[in-house]
Amino acid sequence: MAQKGVQLDRETFSCSICLDLLKDPVTIPCGHSYCMKCIKSFWDEEDERNIHSCPQCRMTFTPRPVLVKNTMLAALVEELKKTGLQAAPADHCYAGPEDVACDFCTGRKLKALKSCLVCVASYCEKHLQPHYEVAPLKKHKLVEPSKKLQENICSRHDEVMKMFCRTDQQSICYLCSVDEHKGHDTVSAAAERTERQRELEVSRQDIQQRIQDRQKDMKVLQQEVEAINRSADKAVEDSQKIFSQLIRLMENRSSEVKRQVRSQQEAEVSRVKELEEKLEQEITELKRKDAELKQLSHTEDHTQFLHNYPSLSPLSGPTDSSNINIRPLRYFEDVTAAVSAVRDKLQDVLRDKWTNVSLTVTEVDVLLSAPEPKTRAGFLKYSREITLDPNTANTYLLLSEGNRKVTLMSERQSYSDHPDRFTGWFQVLSRESLTGRCYWEVEWRGRGVYVAVAYKNISASGSSNESVFGFNDKSWALDWNNNSYNFWYNKVQTPVSGPQSSRVGVYLDHSAGILSFYSVSETMTLLHRVQNTFTQPLYAGLRLWWFGDSAEFCKLQQSEVV
């Protein structure tokens, strides 16, 4: 019975958090008591939810209660300690299902503090002491508590496996090394661990380097996000300013038209009013004269009539009515027609140019451009069907095969005049504009061809360098002539080596500024690559040298194999 009472005292004066005797005891509003440090730490973890509870009854308190030491309870705990009774081992010192238990405890086992790889056993703090005090045991290898110690025992010989068989890649004991593993490449487990540790460190260094590289990539991406946001914000701001300027310009033009119309209206109305006043004066004078004549005409005395007749005032000249023209009432309707024509023209311009604006926005591709393909199948994923624009073809070029093929003829073709037509060189541009990632192939027959890309605003008239592919800053061209390749840009010639083939592949990554030319046969061989900043959509171009030569944009299928 006495023992039961002592146990009651221990439980009564123990903290349910640390399971030890109360230290600086505090009593919270629900009546339960804890160590001040324990309940403070418990509530610190609950601060994020702004709700504080009792660990035992789960009663919640808002706001967080102020902790005050319970002096009476503290005095009782001190008196209990003086009786020589200490708190029983706390429950958290005993081994649970997930813990490693001391192999030498009897009854309820305590948690192991260390495991010994030599003894193949785990020890609590009390039973571990000999390993710190007895000289032979001090040499044993102590590790953190492990449940896998039995895996270190050879199932065949019941010996600790201190060796490693490199032939079979498994841990073995000494008896195994002279038995079934005899003649194998065996080393001590420590030696193998050292070797594997070196490999592990190399792997860790590689991983750490990759982490650093990825962190740098992350930083670059973060910087790109900031740059994208700044650029987009500036583009929106600048675009709004430009559109506001356009709106103000239109408003100013509207006000100007209104002012001119009103001014002309006032002038014309004033002129009509002035003429109207003259007519009214003339009518008044005519009425007065008519009254005089009427009065004279009623005079019965002939002598008096003849006497008064010469004294009548002569009629003034009539108002010139030749300026008063009767015509349909269309005074300012032509103004409306002229404004409508301006509106239609602006709509046409906006419609034609808006495609470039939209493409410029949608083709923004920051940093994340796909790498250039390595195989023809990879290139074919970006294949584009390209046709030639008859409005750009030189008059000696014949287009056929649905405008995919061009042949240089000795006679002029019947093309109508067009400002985009090349007049000085046997050249033609594609109908399609090229942005994003594109791939196409050109196959030719004859002695020479230029495979090119160019801006739409390349000069078309005349035979100057400004209009020939590769001889200005608006076009890039690969030239095949005299059984050799040359690349041209801005009049600079770059000799190109590579296998001769009648088919050339062209890869364009517009946003990344990459333009590559490949020789296509049984394999693909890179001939030349350009890294540039393209400021406008590009158009595919062809230029022929000799009469009878031809070149054709190939029809490509993603499943096609050379």
Secondary structure, 3 states (H helix, E strand, C coil): CHHHHHHHHHHHCECCCCCCECCCEEECCCCCEEEHHHHHHHHHHHHHHCCEECCCCCCEECCCCCCCECHHHHHHHHHHHHCCCCCCCCHHHECCCCCCECCCCCCCCEECCEEECCCCEEECHHHHHHHHHCHHHHCCCEECCCCCHHHHECCCCCCECCEEECCCCEEECHHHHCCCCCCCCEEEHHHHHHHHHHHHHHHHHHHHHHHHHHHHHHHHHHHHHHHHHHHHHHHHHHHHHHHHHHHHHHHHHHHHHHHHHHHHHHHHHHHHHHHHHHHHHHHHHHHHHHHHHHHHHCCCCHHHHHHHHHHCCCCCCCCCCCCCCCCCCCCCHHHHHHHHHHHHHHHHHHHHHHHHHHHHHHCCCCCCCCCCCCCHHHHHCCECCCCECCCCCCCCEEEECCCCEEEECCCCCCCCCCCCCCCCCCEEEECCCECCEEEEEEEEECCEEEEEEEECCCCCCCCCHHHCCCCCCCEEEEEEECCEEEEEECCEEEEECCCCCCEEEEEEECCCCEEEEEEECCCEEEEEEEECCCCCCEEEEEEECCCCCEEEECCCCCCCCC
